[in-house]
Amino acid sequence: MAAANDPLVTTLLQLLPGDGGSLGNETLRRRLSERLGHEVDDPAYAAARDALVAAGVVEKGRGRGGSLRLAAATRADLQRVADSPAVYRGDASGTLAPAVAARDAGAAPRRGRAARNADDGATVGFEAQLWAAADALRNNMDAAEYKHVVLGLIFLKYISDAFAERHAQLEAERAQGADPEDPDEYRRDAIFWVPPEARWPHLKAQARQPGIGQLVDDAMAGIERDNPALKGVLPKDYARPALDKARLGQLIDLISNIKVGDEASRAKDVLGRVYEYFLSQFAGAEGKKGGEFYTPRCVVKLLVEMIEPWHGRVYDPCCGSSGMFVQSVEFIRAHANGNGNGGKAKADISIYGQESNYTTWRLAQMNLAIRGIDGQIAQGDTFHSDRFPDLKADFILANPPFNISDWGGERLRDDPRWRYGTPPPGNANFGWVQHMVHHLAPAGVAGFVLANGSMSSNQSGEGEIRKALVEADLVDCMIALPGQLFYSTQIPACLWFLRRDRSGRHSREGGNPAQTPDRRGQVLFIDARKLGRMVDRTHRELTDADIARIAGTYHAWRGEPLESRHSRAGGNPVSYADIPGYCKSAALEDIRKHGHVLTPGRYVGAEAVEDDGEPFADKMQRLAAQLREQQAEAARLDAAIAANLAALGFTAD
């Protein structure tokens, strides 16, 4: 029996044509294998197919060769996703009506629509279903343009939901003197004031009118006017002629049925999930351009789990859509009672970021606002207009764009940030590295993504800069990442971790020092290239288990207690040991022998191979016999092919 949320079931449903056409079983099995990144055998395919047929979601085609197609009722429901606002049920469960989703193979045969709509759970995440519906309304609009249309509306719905819930509470308290139209009643509870022209019911009522674009622009302008923190942040170009107003109205109808800003939805972070999922999907749709503002969540999570930014100043000099900050605060909220901080971490963090692209800066501001995160996010070129020149950060997280050649480095040759060498004007990688070192506090730690070339390049003085960083004892850990993690580039990437104080003494909450091993003169190398799983044919992700393994290795090497993995309140250090093919603690002298190249593969060695117990002589005899058999079979096949060609009149000259 195939479970309804089995990737085979949900992916098979996605592969079937929406126009009623059918696909052969063998074609579907092959495409499933390609989409999932592994071979799907016949029994697994049959289980997924039978689950969908039993649920009445798909039906067998009429061809004799064996095929599958979407059931008529399912096609009607899918069409309803694009044409009607009623496909998403905005109740507390936050689920889609499951008529368009696969159900358990053990479910009863297809029932009436009313019964189906009473089900609780979608088998595919609602974020994916909502994206499919919204993307269907995109038509020919470029993803980079459509991104701001959709995300702006979702943000507007969020603040309107939160406002409406508080408004209803104040209405109920009028007898006690509450005033539902007093902006201060909302601001004191960290809820944005929404003026009448920007309230969602007003926009929903006008969604099918030709002037809906101007009404949305007016709503955005009104919110910015009455909420200074959002000034200049929200998109205000919905009235432009190029934007199809009928599709805009359909999009408003679709979003109208999502509860994202009420208390129950905020508790489950419904909007955050939708917003982040949409950012990732737009990054995939835009390719390199989209990847410039989106770092895969698993990479951000690994960075955060490694350096654990639970207090002090957190800085990202190229913050994109603020994903690093969101994950940092999520880490704090998840572990607010651990890390020896007495539950006070949430009140002890300050966020600083800078982003050069104006439209991406707006996304960053909205991304923080929907999470209720306060931060100082500046807009401008970090290299040429550093908006935080005196900042000394306790934690730095960043994913700088790789190998930028037009960063204006020739105008910064004497910059005081270049303490370890002037970065080449044709590549900004070591400009970013030294900018971050410049902003590190005396006990600060930085974790960031760079192209693999940064670990070994000797061009234009980069090798000398890397050598100076190593000899200054700043490099703490190097991680080689798997390929295909990023939407923006196929260039292999790595993680750098720099730490100012590697003596083993660092301060915890309350100023009490904790002693860990002295790691001066050592660097931890981790080769994680074999980790991760394919989520589709072109993209890989690190699993939570992978992240826990990598971060756990690092914290064990640093001698930090790992009680329940994150707690620093008591607990015994987990001992560290080198693992061939995976991790190695290398001494500075060893790194010098390698010319200060920091590629983990040079240090971790080959993975240990388990001895199968077969004597070498016996194994060689067996393998030699196997080789002779294969050579004989190859000769037989060559002869058969030659005979067939000769029978057709083709002979070799």
C-alpha positions in Angstrom: 0.0 0.0 0.0 1.4 3.3 -1.0 1.1 6.2 1.4 -0.6 9.4 0.1 2.4 11.5 0.9 4.8 9.1 -0.8 6.9 11.0 -3.3 6.1 8.4 -5.9 2.4 9.1 -5.5 2.6 12.8 -5.5 5.2 13.0 -8.3 3.2 10.6 -10.5 0.2 12.9 -10.1 2.3 15.9 -11.2 3.5 14.1 -14.3 0.1 13.4 -15.8 -1.2 15.8 -18.4 -3.8 18.3 -17.2 -5.7 18.2 -20.5 -7.0 14.6 -20.2 -4.3 13.0 -22.3 -2.7 9.8 -21.2 0.8 8.5 -20.8 2.1 5.0 -21.0 3.1 3.2 -17.8 6.7 2.6 -19.0 7.0 6.3 -19.9 5.7 7.3 -16.6 8.0 5.0 -14.7 11.0 6.3 -16.6 10.0 9.9 -16.0 9.4 9.2 -12.3 13.0 7.8 -12.1 14.4 10.9 -13.7 12.4 13.3 -11.5 13.2 11.5 -8.3 16.8 10.9 -9.1 16.8 7.1 -8.6 15.5 4.1 -10.4 11.8 3.3 -9.7 11.2 -0.4 -10.2 8.0 -1.9 -11.5 6.5 -3.0 -8.1 7.0 0.5 -6.6 5.5 2.2 -9.7 2.5 -0.2 -9.6 1.9 0.6 -5.9 1.8 4.3 -6.6 -0.4 3.9 -9.7 -2.9 1.6 -7.9 -3.1 4.1 -5.0 -4.2 6.8 -7.3 -6.6 4.6 -9.2 -8.2 3.3 -6.0 -8.6 6.9 -4.7 -10.4 7.8 -8.0 -8.0 10.5 -8.7 -6.7 8.9 -11.9 -8.0 6.3 -14.2 -6.5 3.8 -16.6 -6.4 4.8 -20.2 -8.2 2.9 -23.0 -5.1 2.0 -24.9 -4.2 -1.7 -25.0 -0.5 -1.0 -24.1 -1.4 0.2 -20.5 -1.6 3.9 -19.7 -2.8 6.4 -17.1 -4.6 9.7 -17.1 -6.2 12.1 -14.7 -9.8 11.4 -13.9 -12.4 13.9 -15.2 -13.3 15.1 -11.7 -9.6 15.7 -10.9 -9.1 17.7 -14.1 -12.1 19.8 -13.2 -10.6 20.5 -9.8 -7.3 21.4 -11.2 -9.0 23.9 -13.6 -10.8 25.3 -10.6 -7.4 26.0 -9.0 -6.7 28.5 -11.8 -10.2 29.9 -12.2 -11.7 30.1 -8.8 -10.9 31.5 -5.3 -12.5 28.5 -3.6 -9.8 25.9 -4.0 -7.9 26.8 -0.8 -9.7 26.3 2.5 -8.4 29.0 4.9 -9.2 27.2 8.1 -6.9 26.6 11.0 -5.6 23.4 9.4 -4.2 25.4 6.5 -4.9 22.7 4.0 -6.1 22.4 0.4 -9.2 20.5 -0.5 -7.8 17.1 -1.3 -9.8 16.5 -4.5 -6.7 17.3 -6.5 -4.3 15.3 -4.2 -3.7 11.6 -4.0 -5.1 9.8 -1.0 -4.2 6.6 0.8 -4.4 3.5 -1.3 -6.6 2.1 1.5 -9.1 4.9 1.2 -12.6 4.1 0.0 -13.3 4.6 -3.7 -14.0 8.2 -4.9 -16.9 9.8 -3.1 -18.9 12.9 -3.7 -17.3 16.4 -3.7 -18.8 17.4 -0.4 -17.4 14.3 1.3 -14.0 14.9 -0.2 -13.9 18.5 0.9 -14.4 17.4 4.5 -11.0 15.7 4.5 -8.3 17.3 6.6 -5.0 16.9 4.9 -3.5 17.5 1.5 -1.0 14.9 0.5 1.2 17.5 -1.1 2.4 20.5 1.0 -0.1 23.3 0.7 2.8 25.6 -0.3 3.4 23.6 -3.4 -0.3 23.5 -4.3 -0.6 27.3 -3.8 2.5 27.9 -5.9 1.0 25.7 -8.7 -2.2 27.7 -8.6 -0.4 31.1 -8.5 2.1 30.1 -11.2 -0.8 29.0 -13.5 -1.9 32.7 -13.4 1.5 34.0 -14.5 0.8 33.3 -18.2 3.8 34.9 -20.1 5.0 37.2 -17.3 8.6 37.0 -16.5 9.3 35.3 -13.1 11.4 38.2 -11.9 8.5 40.5 -12.5 5.8 38.2 -11.2 7.7 37.6 -8.0 7.0 41.1 -6.7 3.3 40.9 -7.8 2.7 37.7 -5.8 4.9 38.4 -2.8 3.6 41.9 -2.4 0.0 40.6 -2.3 0.9 37.8 0.2 2.5 40.4 2.4 -0.6 42.6 2.2 -2.8 39.7 3.1 -0.7 38.9 6.1 -0.8 42.3 7.7 -4.5 42.6 6.8 -5.3 39.3 8.6 -3.4 40.3 11.7 -5.1 43.7 11.7 -8.6 42.1 11.2 -8.2 39.8 14.1 -7.1 42.6 16.4 -9.9 44.8 15.1 -12.5 42.2 16.0 -11.0 41.9 19.5 -11.2 45.7 19.9 -14.8 45.8 18.7 -15.7 43.3 21.4 -14.0 45.6 24.0 -15.7 48.9 22.9 -17.6 48.9 26.2 -14.3 48.9 28.1 -13.2 52.0 26.1 -11.3 50.2 23.2 -11.2 52.1 19.9 -10.9 49.8 16.8 -9.8 52.8 14.7 -7.0 54.0 16.9 -3.7 53.0 15.3 -1.9 52.9 18.7 -4.1 50.0 19.7 -2.4 48.0 17.1 1.2 49.3 17.2 1.5 48.5 20.9 1.0 44.9 20.0 3.5 45.0 17.1 0.7 44.8 14.5 0.8 47.1 11.5 -2.0 49.6 11.2 -4.0 49.1 8.0 -6.0 52.1 6.7 -9.5 51.4 5.3 -8.4 51.6 1.7 -5.8 48.8 2.3 -8.0 46.3 4.1 -8.3 43.0 2.3 -12.1 42.8 2.3 -12.2 46.1 0.4 -9.7 44.8 -2.2 -11.4 41.4 -2.5 -14.8 43.0 -3.2 -13.2 45.0 -6.1 -11.0 42.2 -7.4 -12.8 41.7 -10.7 -13.0 45.4 -11.5 -10.8 47.0 -14.2 -9.4 49.5 -11.6 -8.1 46.8 -9.2 -4.5 47.6 -10.1 -4.8 51.2 -8.9 -6.6 50.1 -5.8 -3.8 47.8 -4.8 -1.2 50.5 -5.5 -3.3 52.9 -3.3 -3.4 50.2 -0.6 0.4 49.8 -0.6 0.9 53.5 -0.5 -1.5 53.9 2.4 0.3 51.2 4.4 3.7 52.8 3.8 2.3 56.2 4.8 0.9 55.0 8.1 3.8 52.6 9.0 7.2 54.4 8.6 9.1 51.1 9.0 7.7 50.0 5.7 8.4 53.2 3.8 9.8 52.5 0.3 9.5 48.8 0.8 6.2 47.7 -0.8 5.7 47.3 -4.5 3.4 49.9 -6.0 3.2 49.1 -9.7 0.0 47.0 -10.0 -1.7 49.6 -12.1 0.8 49.4 -15.0 -0.9 48.4 -18.3 1.3 45.4 -18.9 -0.2 43.6 -15.8 -3.3 41.7 -16.8 -6.0 42.9 -14.5 -8.2 39.9 -14.9 -5.3 37.6 -13.8 -4.5 40.0 -10.9 -8.1 39.7 -9.8 -7.9 35.9 -9.9 -4.7 36.0 -7.9 -6.4 38.2 -5.2 -9.3 35.7 -5.1 -6.9 32.9 -4.7 -4.9 34.5 -1.9 -8.2 35.6 -0.2 -8.8 32.1 0.9 -5.5 31.7 2.8 -5.3 32.7 6.5 -1.7 33.8 7.0 -1.7 36.6 9.6 -4.1 35.5 12.3 -2.8 34.2 15.6 -3.2 30.5 14.7 -1.5 31.0 11.4 1.3 33.0 12.9 1.9 30.3 15.5 2.4 27.8 12.7 4.3 30.2 10.6 2.0 29.7 7.6 3.1 32.8 5.9 6.8 32.2 6.5 6.4 28.8 4.9 4.6 30.2 1.9 6.9 33.1 1.5 10.1 31.0 1.7 8.7 28.3 -0.6 7.8 31.0 -3.2 11.3 32.6 -2.9 12.8 29.2 -3.6 10.5 28.5 -6.5 11.1 32.0 -8.1 14.9 31.3 -7.7 14.5 28.1 -9.7 12.3 29.9 -12.3 14.8 32.7 -12.7 17.9 30.6 -12.7 21.1 32.5 -11.9 19.3 35.8 -11.5 16.9 34.3 -8.9 19.7 32.5 -7.0 21.4 35.9 -6.3 18.9 36.6 -3.6 18.1 33.1 -2.4 20.4 30.8 -0.5 19.0 27.2 -0.2 17.5 26.7 3.3 19.6 23.7 4.0 22.8 25.7 3.4 21.6 28.5 5.7 20.6 26.0 8.3 24.0 24.4 8.3 25.8 27.7 8.6 23.5 28.7 11.6 23.9 25.3 13.3 27.7 25.6 13.0 28.2 29.0 14.5 25.0 29.2 16.6 24.3 33.0 16.6 22.2 33.2 19.8 23.4 36.5 21.1 25.1 39.8 20.2 25.4 41.4 16.7 24.7 39.3 13.6 25.8 40.7 10.3 25.3 39.8 6.6 27.1 42.2 4.2 25.2 40.8 1.2 21.9 39.8 2.8 19.8 39.1 -0.3 16.2 38.3 0.9 17.4 38.0 4.6 17.3 34.2 4.8 20.3 34.1 7.0 18.6 36.4 9.6 15.4 34.4 9.5 17.2 31.2 10.2 19.3 32.8 13.0 16.1 33.9 14.8 14.5 30.6 14.2 17.5 28.9 15.8 17.2 31.2 18.8 13.5 30.6 19.2 13.9 26.9 18.9 16.7 26.8 21.5 15.8 29.7 23.7 16.2 27.7 26.9 19.4 26.0 25.9 23.0 27.2 25.1 23.4 28.3 28.7 21.5 31.5 28.0 18.8 31.0 30.6 16.0 31.6 28.1 17.1 35.2 27.4 18.5 34.8 23.9 15.5 36.3 22.2 16.2 39.7 23.8 19.9 39.7 23.1 20.4 39.8 19.3 20.9 42.7 16.9 20.7 42.3 13.2 22.6 44.3 10.6 22.6 43.7 6.9 23.3 45.4 3.6 22.0 44.6 0.1 23.0 46.5 -3.1 20.0 45.5 -5.3 17.0 47.8 -4.4 14.2 45.3 -5.3 16.0 42.5 -3.4 16.4 44.9 -0.5 12.6 45.3 -0.5 12.2 41.6 -0.3 14.6 41.5 2.6 12.6 44.1 4.5 9.3 42.2 3.8 10.8 38.9 4.8 11.8 40.2 8.2 8.6 42.1 8.7 6.4 39.0 8.2 8.5 37.2 10.8 8.3 40.1 13.3 12.1 40.5 13.2 13.6 43.9 13.8 16.8 44.6 11.9 18.8 47.4 10.4 18.9 46.5 6.7 20.8 49.1 4.6 20.6 49.5 0.9 23.8 50.2 -1.1 27.1 48.8 -2.4 28.9 47.1 0.5 32.4 47.6 -0.9 32.0 51.2 -2.0 29.5 52.5 0.6 29.8 50.4 3.7 26.8 51.5 5.8 28.2 50.0 9.0 31.8 51.1 9.0 32.3 50.8 12.7 30.4 47.6 13.3 32.2 44.7 15.0 30.0 41.7 14.7 29.8 38.7 17.0 28.5 36.5 14.1 28.7 36.9 10.4 26.8 34.8 7.9 26.9 35.4 4.2 26.6 33.9 0.7 28.4 36.4 -1.5 27.8 36.2 -5.2 30.6 34.0 -6.6 33.6 35.4 -8.6 32.3 38.9 -9.3 34.6 40.6 -11.8 33.0 44.0 -12.0 33.1 45.0 -8.4 35.2 48.1 -8.8 38.2 46.7 -7.0 40.6 48.9 -8.9 39.2 51.9 -7.0 39.9 50.3 -3.6 43.5 49.3 -3.9 44.5 51.2 -0.6 41.4 50.2 1.3 42.2 49.6 5.0 40.1 46.4 4.9 42.8 44.7 2.8 45.0 43.8 5.8 45.9 40.4 4.3 46.5 41.5 0.7 44.8 43.5 -2.0 42.2 41.3 -3.7 42.4 41.2 -7.5 40.2 43.6 -9.4 38.9 40.7 -11.5 37.5 38.7 -8.6 35.8 39.9 -5.4 36.0 36.6 -3.5 38.8 37.7 -1.2 37.4 41.2 -1.0 34.3 39.6 0.7 36.5 37.5 2.9 38.5 40.4 4.2 35.5 42.7 4.5 34.0 40.1 6.9 37.3 39.7 8.8 37.4 43.5 9.1 34.0 43.5 10.8 34.6 40.6 13.2 34.6 41.3 16.9 37.6 40.1 19.0 35.7 36.9 19.8 33.7 36.9 16.6 33.0 34.0 14.2 32.1 34.1 10.5 30.6 31.4 8.3 30.1 32.0 4.6 29.8 30.4 1.2 32.4 30.7 -1.5 33.2 29.1 -4.8 35.5 26.1 -4.5 38.2 28.0 -6.4 38.8 30.1 -3.3 40.3 27.1 -1.5 43.1 26.6 -4.1 43.4 29.5 -6.5 46.8 31.1 -6.8 45.9 33.6 -9.5 46.4 37.3 -9.0 47.7 37.0 -5.5 44.7 35.1 -4.1 47.0 32.3 -2.9 49.0 34.8 -0.9 45.9 36.3 0.7 44.7 32.7 1.7 48.2 32.0 3.1 48.1 35.2 5.2 44.7 34.2 6.6 45.9 30.8 7.5 49.1 32.0 9.1 47.1 34.6 11.1 45.3 31.6 12.6 41.9 32.8 11.5 40.7 29.7 9.5 38.8 27.4 11.9 37.0 25.0 9.6 36.6 24.2 5.8 33.7 22.2 4.4 33.4 20.9 0.8 29.7 20.9 -0.1 27.9 18.5 -2.5 27.2 19.8 -6.0 23.8 20.9 -7.3 22.7 22.7 -4.1 22.3 26.1 -5.6 19.7 27.5 -8.1 22.1 30.3 -9.1 25.2 28.3 -10.3 26.5 24.9 -11.0 29.9 26.0 -9.7 30.9 23.7 -6.8 30.8 25.6 -3.4 32.4 25.4 0.0 31.9 26.8 3.4 34.6 28.9 5.2 34.5 29.4 9.0 36.8 32.0 10.5 37.2 32.7 14.2 39.2 35.5 15.9 39.8 33.7 19.2 40.7 30.0 18.9 42.4 29.7 22.2 39.6 27.7 23.7 38.2 30.3 26.1 34.9 31.9 25.1 32.2 33.7 27.1 28.7 32.3 27.7 25.6 34.2 29.0 26.4 36.2 32.1 30.1 36.5 31.2 31.1 33.1 32.6 34.0 31.7 30.6 33.9 28.2 29.3 37.0 26.2 28.4 37.3 24.2 25.2 40.3 22.8 23.5 42.9 25.2 22.2 42.6 24.9 18.5 45.3 27.4 17.5 47.5 26.1 14.7 44.8 23.6 13.6 42.1 23.5 11.0 39.1 21.1 10.8 38.5 19.8 7.2 35.1 18.2 6.4 34.4 16.6 3.0 30.6 16.5 2.7 30.5 16.0 -1.1 28.9 12.6 -0.8 26.1 13.8 1.5 22.6 15.1 0.6 19.8 13.7 -1.5 18.4 14.7 -4.9 15.0 16.5 -4.7 14.6 16.6 -8.5 16.8 15.9 -11.5 18.9 19.0 -11.0 18.9 20.0 -7.4 20.2 18.4 -4.2 19.6 19.2 -0.6 21.3 18.4 2.7 18.9 16.5 5.0 18.5 17.3 8.7 20.6 14.2 9.5 23.4 15.5 7.2 23.3 18.9 8.9 23.3 17.3 12.4 26.3 15.1 11.4 28.4 18.0 10.0 27.6 20.4 12.8 28.0 17.7 15.4 31.5 16.9 14.0 32.5 20.6 14.3 31.2 21.1 17.8 32.8 17.8 18.9 36.1 19.0 17.5 35.7 22.3 19.4 35.0 20.3 22.5 31.6 21.9 23.2 29.0 19.9 25.2 26.3 18.4 23.0 23.6 17.5 25.5 20.5 17.0 23.3 22.7 18.3 20.4 22.1 22.1 21.1 22.2 22.5 24.9 25.2 24.1 26.5 23.7 23.9 30.0 25.8 21.1 31.4 26.3 18.0 29.2 29.6 16.2 28.5 31.7 17.0 25.4 31.5 14.4 22.7 35.0 13.2 21.7 36.3 14.0 18.3 38.1 11.6 16.0 39.4 11.8 12.4 37.3 9.8 10.0 39.1 8.8 6.8 37.3 10.2 3.7 35.1 12.5 5.9 37.0 14.7 8.4 40.5 15.6 9.5 42.0 17.9 12.1 45.1 19.2 10.3 48.0 21.0 11.8 49.4 24.2 10.4 52.6 22.5 9.4 50.6 20.0 7.3 48.7 22.9 5.6 52.0 24.5 4.8 53.2 21.4 3.1 50.2 21.6 0.8 51.0 25.2 -0.2 48.2 26.6 2.0 45.6 24.9 -0.2 42.4 24.4 1.9 40.6 21.8 -0.2 39.3 19.1 2.3 39.9 16.3 -0.1 43.7 16.8 0.3 43.5 16.2 4.0 40.7 13.7 4.8 42.2 11.0 2.7 40.3 8.0 1.3 37.3 6.5 2.9 38.1 3.2 4.7 36.9 0.2 2.8 35.6 -2.7 4.9 37.5 -5.9 4.5 35.2 -8.5 2.9 37.4 -11.3 4.2 38.2 -12.7 0.7 41.9 -13.5 0.3 43.6 -11.3 -2.3 44.7 -14.2 -4.5 41.2 -15.7 -4.6 39.7 -12.3 -5.4 42.1 -11.7 -8.3 41.4 -15.2 -9.7 37.7 -14.6 -9.5 37.9 -11.1 -11.0 40.1 -12.4 -13.8 37.6 -15.2 -14.7 34.8 -12.6 -14.6 36.7 -10.4 -17.0 37.3 -13.3 -19.4 33.6 -14.1 -19.4 32.7 -10.5 -20.1 35.2 -10.3 -23.0 33.8 -13.5 -24.5 30.2 -12.1 -24.2 31.4 -8.8 -25.9 32.9 -10.8 -28.7 29.7 -12.8 -29.2 27.6 -9.6 -29.3 30.0 -8.0 -31.8 29.7 -11.1 -34.0 25.9 -11.0 -33.8 25.8 -7.3 -34.7 28.1 -7.9 -37.7 26.0 -10.8 -38.9 22.8 -8.7 -38.6 24.4 -5.8 -40.6 25.6 -8.2 -43.2 22.1 -9.6 -43.6 20.9 -6.1 -44.2 23.6 -5.5 -46.9 26.0 -3.6 -44.8 29.6 -4.9 -44.5 32.7 -3.5 -43.1 35.3 -2.4 -45.6 
